[in-house]
């Protein structure tokens, strides 16, 4: 059913687009954009007088709702109730976006405008790139005249680099889809090339290992397909990005250090020792601590309120004082869910990821598959759903793409 454009329709779409713009640029405004979306959605439903709800296991709306309920239930056997309540507050997006997409008319409205949603997201990440590079340039010229300003945490002061890199990489997937479907303005090869190259350069500068890995795997999947279909422009675009990556890896110490760090820690791990701490070696200690707790609490976990407290105790046992001081989470959403809610927690998350992969394969939609791969790898190496920056984006895109209608 094609919905007419009127005040209430434009209100919902405006608040949805505003939320998309705020996610990668101005995270402090995200809660207000969500509130505006809720109010406009209620007004829309009242005007349409259509409150019909469609529940389906073929999209992820119900599963995200259940995951939030399961997290709330785990408070019953948590000691640290205040932390558990804060965790539920952070994850409210699971409830909000699930309910929005359960209403049939709202879901149809979003899906009818999915092309515009992709365009807005690409514009938002482009704006974010200029914002963060501009901030780094200002700091470089005013306070810190070092090229470090344009790499990793210095470049991404508003977010952890992994979140911003995930946003950018998903945007690159959308750019490819929009070009292949010849949707304006991506009918322009120049615009497509410039945007893709800009996003790939920024991705490399962020140096998020999980997302560099995702980009590498995506490239290995896409390149043979482009060759087979003789899509020379896309091949040239990818080669240009890879050429920049090679130049960057040969010239910049920070980037080289990020790659060398993985090799050094892997060598140390094989010897059974971790001599120096880095983001990679820290993960080995964190994962070991998390797995020990899971072994002791396999079925129900320790409860959402007690996850960090239990992990901190383990960190101290392993003499990882920094981890306890900084209150590090499990650095893997799959382990985090298992620790929090037991087997059901990780099962729900795996089911949702499996659903995305299954849908993409069933409908032969490569871009959906690449999106699922990016999210899966990020959930493997980061507890992405423990912060607003991760949970809002992942849940929103998950329910949107899993509800998508394919020809």
C-alpha positions as CSV (number, residue, x, y, z in Angstrom):
1,X,0.0,0.0,0.0
2,X,1.5,3.3,-1.1
3,X,1.1,5.9,1.6
4,X,0.1,9.5,0.8
5,X,2.5,12.2,1.7
6,X,0.9,14.6,4.2
7,X,1.9,16.4,7.4
8,X,2.0,13.4,9.6
9,X,3.9,11.4,7.0
10,X,6.5,14.1,6.5
11,X,6.8,14.5,10.3
12,X,7.8,10.8,10.8
13,X,10.2,10.9,7.9
14,X,11.8,14.2,9.0
15,X,12.4,12.9,12.5
16,X,13.8,9.6,11.1
17,X,16.1,11.4,8.7
18,X,17.2,13.7,11.5
19,X,18.1,10.7,13.7
20,X,20.2,9.3,10.9
21,X,22.0,12.6,10.6
22,X,22.7,12.8,14.3
23,X,24.0,9.2,14.8
24,X,27.5,9.7,13.2
25,X,27.8,13.5,13.8
26,X,26.2,14.7,17.0
27,X,25.6,11.7,19.4
28,X,24.4,13.9,22.3
29,X,21.4,14.9,20.2
30,X,20.4,11.3,19.4
31,X,18.1,10.8,22.4
32,X,16.2,13.9,21.5
33,X,15.8,12.8,17.9
34,X,14.5,9.4,19.1
35,X,12.0,11.2,21.3
36,X,10.9,13.3,18.3
37,X,10.5,10.1,16.2
38,X,8.3,8.5,18.9
39,X,6.1,11.6,19.2
40,X,5.7,11.9,15.4
41,X,5.0,8.2,15.1
42,X,2.2,8.4,17.7
43,X,0.7,11.4,15.9
44,X,1.0,9.5,12.6
45,X,-0.8,6.5,14.0
46,X,-3.6,8.6,15.5
47,X,-4.2,10.4,12.2
48,X,-4.2,7.2,10.2
49,X,-6.3,5.4,12.8
50,X,-4.5,2.2,11.9
51,X,-2.9,0.5,14.9
52,X,-2.5,-2.9,13.2
53,X,0.5,-4.9,14.4
54,X,2.2,-7.6,12.4
55,X,4.4,-10.0,14.3
56,X,6.8,-12.1,12.2
57,X,9.9,-14.2,13.0
58,X,11.1,-13.3,9.5
59,X,12.5,-9.9,10.7
60,X,14.4,-9.0,13.8
61,X,11.8,-6.7,15.5
62,X,10.5,-9.4,17.9
63,X,14.0,-10.7,18.7
64,X,15.3,-7.3,19.7
65,X,12.3,-6.8,21.9
66,X,12.8,-10.3,23.5
67,X,16.5,-9.5,24.1
68,X,15.7,-6.4,26.0
69,X,13.1,-8.3,28.1
70,X,15.6,-11.1,28.7
71,X,18.1,-8.5,29.9
72,X,15.5,-7.0,32.2
73,X,14.7,-10.4,33.6
74,X,18.3,-11.0,34.4
75,X,18.0,-8.2,37.0
76,X,16.2,-10.7,39.2
77,X,19.4,-12.4,40.0
78,X,21.7,-9.4,39.8
79,X,23.2,-7.7,42.9
80,X,24.2,-4.4,41.2
81,X,20.7,-3.2,40.4
82,X,21.7,0.4,39.5
83,X,24.1,-0.8,36.9
84,X,21.5,-3.1,35.5
85,X,18.9,-0.3,35.2
86,X,21.5,1.9,33.5
87,X,22.1,-1.0,31.0
88,X,18.4,-1.2,30.3
89,X,18.2,2.5,29.7
90,X,21.1,2.3,27.2
91,X,19.3,-0.5,25.3
92,X,15.9,1.2,25.2
93,X,16.4,1.4,21.4
94,X,15.7,-2.3,21.2
95,X,12.2,-1.7,22.5
96,X,11.6,1.6,20.6
97,X,12.6,0.5,17.1
98,X,11.0,-3.0,17.5
99,X,7.7,-1.4,18.3
100,X,8.0,1.1,15.5
101,X,8.5,-1.6,12.9
102,X,5.8,-3.9,14.4
103,X,3.1,-1.3,13.3
104,X,2.3,-2.2,9.7
105,X,1.7,1.3,8.4
106,X,4.9,2.7,10.0
107,X,7.0,-0.2,8.6
108,X,5.5,0.3,5.1
109,X,6.3,4.0,5.3
110,X,10.0,3.4,6.2
111,X,10.4,0.7,3.5
112,X,8.8,2.9,0.8
113,X,11.5,5.4,1.6
114,X,14.4,3.0,2.0
115,X,16.3,4.6,-0.9
116,X,16.1,8.0,0.7
117,X,17.2,6.4,4.0
118,X,20.3,5.1,2.3
119,X,21.0,8.5,0.7
120,X,20.6,10.3,4.1
121,X,22.9,7.8,5.8
122,X,25.6,8.3,3.1
123,X,25.2,12.1,3.5
124,X,25.5,11.8,7.3
125,X,28.7,9.8,7.2
126,X,30.2,12.2,4.6
127,X,29.3,15.1,6.9
128,X,30.9,13.2,9.8
129,X,34.1,12.7,7.8
130,X,34.4,16.4,7.2
131,X,33.5,17.2,10.8
132,X,36.1,14.9,12.3
133,X,38.9,15.7,9.8
134,X,38.1,19.4,10.3
135,X,38.4,19.0,14.1
136,X,41.7,17.2,13.7
137,X,43.0,19.9,11.4
138,X,42.1,22.6,13.9
139,X,43.9,20.7,16.7
140,X,46.9,20.1,14.4
141,X,47.2,23.8,13.6
142,X,46.4,25.1,17.1
143,X,47.5,22.6,19.8
144,X,49.1,19.4,18.6
145,X,51.2,19.8,15.4
146,X,51.6,16.0,14.9
147,X,50.3,13.8,12.1
148,X,48.9,11.6,14.9
149,X,45.9,13.9,14.9
150,X,44.7,12.3,11.7
151,X,44.8,8.7,12.9
152,X,42.8,6.4,15.2
153,X,41.5,7.9,18.5
154,X,42.8,11.4,17.7
155,X,40.8,11.4,14.5
156,X,37.7,10.0,16.2
157,X,37.4,11.9,19.5
158,X,33.6,11.8,19.6
159,X,33.4,8.0,19.2
160,X,35.5,5.0,19.7
161,X,37.1,4.5,16.2
162,X,35.4,1.1,15.8
163,X,31.9,2.7,15.9
164,X,32.7,5.4,13.4
165,X,34.5,2.9,11.1
166,X,31.5,0.6,11.2
167,X,29.2,3.6,10.2
168,X,31.6,4.4,7.3
169,X,32.0,0.8,6.1
170,X,28.2,0.3,6.0
171,X,27.9,3.6,4.1
172,X,30.4,2.2,1.5
173,X,28.1,-0.8,1.0
174,X,25.2,1.5,0.4
175,X,27.2,3.5,-2.1
176,X,27.9,0.4,-4.1
177,X,24.2,-0.7,-4.0
178,X,23.0,2.7,-5.1
179,X,25.4,2.8,-8.0
180,X,24.6,-0.7,-9.2
181,X,20.8,0.1,-9.1
182,X,21.5,3.4,-10.8
183,X,19.7,5.5,-8.3
184,X,20.2,9.3,-8.6
185,X,22.6,11.0,-7.8
186,X,24.7,7.8,-7.9
187,X,24.2,7.5,-11.6
188,X,27.3,9.9,-11.7
189,X,30.5,7.8,-11.8
190,X,32.5,10.8,-10.6
191,X,30.3,11.3,-7.4
192,X,30.3,7.6,-6.7
193,X,34.1,7.3,-7.1
194,X,34.8,10.4,-4.9
195,X,32.5,9.3,-2.1
196,X,33.7,5.8,-2.1
197,X,37.4,6.9,-2.1
198,X,36.7,9.5,0.6
199,X,35.0,6.9,2.9
200,X,37.7,4.3,2.3
201,X,40.5,6.7,3.1
202,X,38.8,7.8,6.3
203,X,38.2,4.1,7.2
204,X,41.9,3.4,6.8
205,X,42.9,6.4,8.9
206,X,40.6,5.2,11.7
207,X,42.6,1.9,11.7
208,X,39.8,-0.1,13.4
209,X,41.2,-3.7,13.0
210,X,37.7,-5.3,13.0
211,X,36.5,-3.0,10.2
212,X,39.7,-3.3,8.2
213,X,39.3,-7.0,8.4
214,X,35.6,-6.6,7.3
215,X,36.7,-4.4,4.4
216,X,39.3,-7.0,3.3
217,X,36.8,-9.8,3.3
218,X,34.2,-7.6,1.5
219,X,36.8,-6.8,-1.1
220,X,37.6,-10.5,-1.6
221,X,33.9,-11.2,-2.1
222,X,33.2,-8.3,-4.4
223,X,36.2,-8.2,-6.6
224,X,35.7,-11.5,-8.4
225,X,32.0,-10.6,-8.9
226,X,32.9,-7.2,-10.4
227,X,35.4,-9.0,-12.7
228,X,32.9,-11.6,-13.8
229,X,30.3,-8.9,-14.6
230,X,33.0,-6.7,-16.1
231,X,32.1,-3.8,-14.0
232,X,35.4,-2.0,-14.7
233,X,34.4,1.3,-12.9
234,X,33.8,-0.5,-9.6
235,X,37.1,-2.5,-10.1
236,X,38.9,0.8,-10.6
237,X,37.3,2.3,-7.6
238,X,38.4,-0.6,-5.3
239,X,41.9,-0.6,-6.8
240,X,42.2,3.1,-6.0
241,X,41.2,2.5,-2.4
242,X,43.6,-0.4,-2.1
243,X,46.4,1.6,-3.6
244,X,45.9,4.3,-0.9
245,X,45.9,1.6,1.8
246,X,49.3,0.3,0.5
247,X,50.8,3.7,0.5
248,X,49.4,4.5,3.9
249,X,50.8,1.2,5.4
250,X,54.2,2.0,4.0
251,X,54.5,5.6,5.3
252,X,52.6,6.0,8.5
253,X,53.9,4.7,11.8
254,X,50.6,4.5,13.6
255,X,49.0,2.5,10.9
256,X,52.0,0.1,10.7
257,X,51.9,-0.2,14.5
258,X,48.2,-1.2,14.5
259,X,49.0,-4.0,12.0
260,X,52.2,-5.1,13.7
261,X,50.5,-5.2,17.1
262,X,48.3,-8.1,15.9
263,X,51.4,-10.1,14.8
264,X,53.3,-9.4,18.1
265,X,50.5,-10.4,20.3
266,X,49.7,-13.5,18.3
267,X,53.3,-14.6,18.8
268,X,53.2,-13.9,22.5
269,X,49.9,-15.8,22.9
270,X,51.4,-18.9,21.2
271,X,54.2,-18.8,23.9
272,X,51.5,-18.5,26.6
273,X,52.6,-15.0,27.7
274,X,51.5,-11.4,27.2
275,X,54.5,-9.2,27.8
276,X,53.0,-5.8,26.8
277,X,49.5,-4.5,26.8
278,X,47.8,-3.2,23.7
279,X,44.3,-3.3,22.5
280,X,44.8,-6.7,21.0
281,X,46.6,-8.2,24.0
282,X,44.0,-6.7,26.4
283,X,41.3,-8.6,24.5
284,X,43.1,-11.9,25.1
285,X,43.0,-11.3,28.9
286,X,39.4,-10.0,28.7
287,X,38.1,-13.0,26.7
288,X,39.9,-15.4,28.9
289,X,38.3,-13.8,32.0
290,X,34.8,-13.8,30.3
291,X,35.1,-17.5,29.3
292,X,36.0,-18.5,32.8
293,X,32.9,-16.7,34.1
294,X,30.8,-18.3,31.4
295,X,32.1,-21.7,32.4
296,X,30.9,-21.1,35.9
297,X,27.5,-19.6,34.9
298,X,26.7,-21.2,31.5
299,X,22.9,-21.4,31.6
300,X,21.7,-18.0,33.1
301,X,24.8,-15.9,33.2
302,X,25.6,-13.5,36.0
303,X,22.8,-10.9,35.3
304,X,23.0,-7.6,33.5
305,X,23.9,-5.7,36.7
306,X,26.8,-7.8,37.7
307,X,28.7,-8.4,34.4
308,X,31.3,-5.7,34.9
309,X,31.7,-6.4,38.6
310,X,32.4,-10.1,37.9
311,X,34.8,-9.2,35.1
312,X,36.7,-6.8,37.3
313,X,37.2,-9.5,39.9
314,X,38.6,-11.7,37.2
315,X,40.8,-9.0,35.9
316,X,42.4,-8.5,39.3
317,X,42.9,-12.3,39.5
318,X,44.8,-12.1,36.2
319,X,46.7,-9.0,37.4
320,X,45.1,-7.0,34.7
321,X,44.7,-3.9,36.9
322,X,44.1,-1.5,34.0
323,X,41.0,-3.5,33.0
324,X,39.5,-3.3,36.5
325,X,40.3,0.5,36.7
326,X,38.6,1.2,33.4
327,X,35.7,-1.2,33.9
328,X,36.3,-2.9,30.6
329,X,33.4,-4.9,29.2
330,X,33.8,-8.3,27.5
331,X,34.9,-6.7,24.2
332,X,32.7,-9.2,22.3
333,X,28.9,-8.8,22.2
334,X,28.5,-12.6,22.0
335,X,30.4,-13.2,25.2
336,X,28.7,-10.1,26.7
337,X,25.3,-11.5,26.0
338,X,26.2,-15.0,27.4
339,X,27.6,-13.4,30.5
340,X,24.6,-11.3,31.0
341,X,21.7,-13.6,30.1
342,X,23.2,-17.1,29.6
343,X,22.5,-19.4,26.7
344,X,19.3,-17.6,25.7
345,X,21.2,-14.3,25.4
346,X,23.8,-15.5,22.9
347,X,21.2,-17.7,21.1
348,X,19.0,-14.7,20.4
349,X,21.9,-12.7,19.0
350,X,23.1,-15.6,16.9
351,X,19.6,-16.2,15.6
352,X,19.3,-12.6,14.5
353,X,22.7,-12.6,12.7
354,X,21.7,-16.0,11.1
355,X,18.4,-14.5,9.9
356,X,20.3,-11.6,8.2
357,X,22.6,-14.0,6.4
358,X,19.7,-16.3,5.5
359,X,17.7,-13.5,4.1
360,X,20.6,-12.2,2.0
361,X,21.4,-15.6,0.6
362,X,17.7,-16.5,-0.1
363,X,17.1,-13.2,-2.0
364,X,20.5,-13.2,-3.5
365,X,21.2,-9.7,-2.2
366,X,24.9,-9.2,-1.8
367,X,24.7,-5.8,-0.1
368,X,22.5,-7.3,2.7
369,X,25.1,-10.1,3.1
370,X,27.9,-7.6,3.4
371,X,26.0,-5.5,5.9
372,X,25.4,-8.7,8.0
373,X,29.1,-9.6,7.7
374,X,30.2,-6.1,8.9
375,X,27.9,-6.2,11.9
376,X,28.9,-9.8,12.8
377,X,32.6,-9.0,12.8
378,X,32.1,-5.9,14.9
379,X,30.0,-7.9,17.4
380,X,32.7,-10.4,17.6
381,X,35.4,-8.0,18.6
382,X,33.5,-5.3,20.4
383,X,30.5,-5.2,22.9
384,X,28.7,-2.9,20.4
385,X,25.3,-3.1,22.1
386,X,26.6,-1.7,25.4
387,X,26.7,1.9,24.3
388,X,24.2,4.2,22.6
389,X,26.6,4.7,19.6
390,X,26.4,1.0,18.8
391,X,22.9,-0.1,19.9
392,X,21.0,2.7,18.1
393,X,22.6,2.2,14.8
394,X,22.7,-1.6,14.8
395,X,19.2,-2.2,16.0
396,X,17.8,0.5,13.6
397,X,19.5,-0.9,10.5
398,X,18.8,-4.5,11.6
399,X,15.0,-4.1,11.8
400,X,15.0,-1.9,8.6
401,X,17.0,-4.4,6.4
402,X,15.4,-7.5,7.8
403,X,11.9,-6.0,7.1
404,X,13.0,-5.1,3.5
405,X,10.9,-6.4,0.6
406,X,12.8,-7.9,-2.2
407,X,11.6,-8.2,-5.8
